[in-house]
Amino acid sequence: MKKQEYDHEALLRLAAMKMPFGRYAGYRLVDLPEPYVVWFAQQGFPAGKLGQALAAVYEIKVNGLEYLFAPLK
């Protein structure tokens, strides 16, 4: 079985990325409240890099993996 490779730089970028608009403007995406991220998932994520990042944060939060970002903050 082949070992899965991870893009560590992408994880660091995701940890640093901030919400550019709305009620939580300026918050890091990984620090957004889970209900807010779930709402985006239900309504549809925005297009582009922000939407991709929010989708990744959604998967992280619903799977209880926020602890992975603790050392990166």
PyMOL commands that set and color helices and strands:
alter all, ss='L'
color gray80, all
select helices_A, chain A and resi 8-16+29-31+34-43+48-62+66-72
alter helices_A, ss='H'
color red, helices_A
deselect
rebuild
show_as cartoon
